[in-house]
């Protein structure tokens, strides 16, 4: 099984609750739990964005820009982790719900 990470927002009771349910389901299917990974929330995203040096060319194309950029940075942190580990990882959102084992050759 790939190393698995589940992105959640610890400041959000809803995200924590859904994450815990997703982890229980994942453990039932795989016998192991994904690692909780703290995501970037929309309230802290702008400082992260400023510090990152990223530039947006088409801001108007976003519908919920705070949340969408926060999602990007949450995933980016795990993409960097993947490179650091030098191996494939499975990245899940807090509401991931597995019904059966996922093919590792995605």
JOZIJO-V148991 format. One record per pair of residues at least 12 apart in sequence whose C-alpha atoms are under 10 Angstrom apart, sorted by the first residue. I is the first residue (numbers start at 1). J is the second residue. D is the distance in Angstrom with one decimal. If there is no record, write none. Layout:
i=(I;I)
j=(J;J)
d=(D;D)
This chain:
i=(1;1;1;1;1;1;1;1;2;2;2;2;2;2;2;2;3;3;3;3;3;3;3;3;3;3;3;4;4;4;4;4;4;4;4;4;4;4;4;5;5;5;5;5;5;5;5;5;5;5;5;5;5;6;6;6;6;6;6;6;6;6;6;6;6;6;6;6;6;6;6;6;7;7;7;7;7;7;7;7;7;7;7;7;7;7;7;7;7;7;8;8;8;8;8;8;8;8;8;8;8;8;9;9;9;9;9;9;9;9;9;10;10;10;10;10;10;11;11;12;14;15;15;15;16;16;16;17;17;18;18;18;18;18;19;19;19;19;19;19;19;19;20;20;20;21;21;21;21;22;22;22;22;22;22;22;22;23;23;23;23;23;23;23;24;25;25;25;25;25;26;26;26;26;26;26;27;28;28;28;29;29;29;29;29;30;30;30;30;34;34;34;35;35;36;36;36;37;37;37;37;37;37;37;37;38;38;38;39;39;39;39;39;39;39;39;39;39;39;40;40;40;40;40;40;40;40;40;41;41;41;41;41;41;41;41;42;42;42;42;42;42;42;42;43;43;43;44;44;45;45;45;45;45;45;45;45;45;45;46;46;46;48;48;48;49;49;49;52;56;71;74;75;75;75;78;78;79;88;89;90;90;90)
j=(30;32;89;90;101;102;103;104;34;87;88;89;90;91;102;104;32;33;34;35;82;85;87;88;89;90;91;26;32;33;34;35;36;37;88;89;90;91;92;23;33;34;35;36;37;38;78;89;90;91;92;93;94;19;20;22;23;33;34;35;36;37;38;39;78;90;91;92;93;94;95;96;19;34;35;36;37;38;39;40;71;74;75;78;91;92;93;94;95;96;20;36;37;38;39;40;41;74;92;93;94;95;36;37;38;39;40;41;42;74;94;36;37;38;39;40;41;38;41;41;94;93;94;95;36;94;95;94;95;93;94;95;96;97;34;36;92;93;94;95;96;97;36;94;95;94;95;96;97;34;92;93;94;95;96;97;98;35;36;94;95;96;97;98;97;96;97;98;99;100;96;97;98;99;100;101;98;98;99;100;98;99;100;101;102;98;100;101;102;90;91;92;91;92;92;93;94;74;75;77;78;91;92;93;94;74;77;78;70;71;72;73;74;75;76;77;78;93;94;67;69;70;71;72;73;74;75;77;66;67;68;69;70;71;73;74;64;65;66;67;68;69;70;71;66;67;70;66;70;65;66;67;68;69;70;71;72;73;74;66;69;70;69;70;73;69;70;73;73;69;93;93;91;92;93;90;91;91;104;104;102;104;106)
d=(8.1;9.1;9.2;9.2;9.3;9.1;9.4;7.3;9.6;8.7;6.8;5.5;6.2;9.8;9.8;7.1;9.9;9.4;7.3;8.1;9.5;10.0;8.7;7.5;5.0;6.2;8.8;9.9;9.3;7.7;4.6;6.2;8.8;9.8;9.3;5.7;4.5;6.1;7.4;9.9;8.7;4.9;4.6;5.9;6.1;9.7;8.1;7.5;6.2;5.1;6.0;8.5;9.6;7.5;9.9;8.8;8.2;9.3;6.0;6.0;5.0;5.6;8.3;9.0;9.7;8.4;6.1;4.6;5.5;5.8;8.8;8.1;8.1;9.6;8.6;6.2;4.8;5.8;5.4;9.0;9.2;7.1;8.0;8.9;7.5;6.2;5.0;5.5;9.0;9.6;9.6;6.9;6.2;5.4;5.4;8.5;9.1;9.0;9.2;6.9;5.1;8.8;9.6;8.4;5.8;5.5;7.1;6.5;9.9;9.8;8.3;9.7;9.3;6.7;8.2;9.7;9.2;9.6;8.5;9.1;9.7;9.7;6.4;7.9;9.8;7.9;9.8;9.0;9.6;9.8;6.2;5.9;8.8;9.8;10.0;8.2;9.8;8.2;4.6;6.2;8.0;9.7;9.3;8.3;9.3;8.9;8.3;9.3;8.6;9.3;9.5;9.1;6.8;6.2;5.9;5.7;7.9;8.8;8.8;8.6;9.4;8.6;8.6;9.6;9.7;9.2;6.8;6.8;8.3;9.9;8.7;7.3;6.2;8.5;8.9;8.9;9.7;9.5;9.7;9.7;7.5;7.4;6.3;6.6;9.8;9.5;8.6;6.9;9.5;8.7;9.0;8.5;9.7;9.8;9.6;10.0;8.9;8.6;9.8;9.3;8.3;9.4;9.5;9.6;9.4;7.7;9.5;10.0;7.7;7.5;9.5;7.7;4.6;7.9;9.8;8.4;9.4;9.4;9.6;8.9;8.8;5.1;6.9;8.7;6.4;5.3;9.1;9.3;8.2;7.0;9.7;9.1;5.5;7.7;9.2;8.4;9.6;8.6;4.9;4.9;8.2;7.7;5.5;8.4;7.6;8.6;8.7;9.0;8.1;9.8;6.7;8.1;9.6;7.0;5.4;9.2;9.8;8.0;9.7;7.7;8.6;8.5;9.6;8.7;8.1;8.0;8.7;8.3;9.5;9.9;9.5;9.7;7.8;9.3;9.3;9.4;7.4;8.8;9.2;9.5;9.6;8.7;10.0)
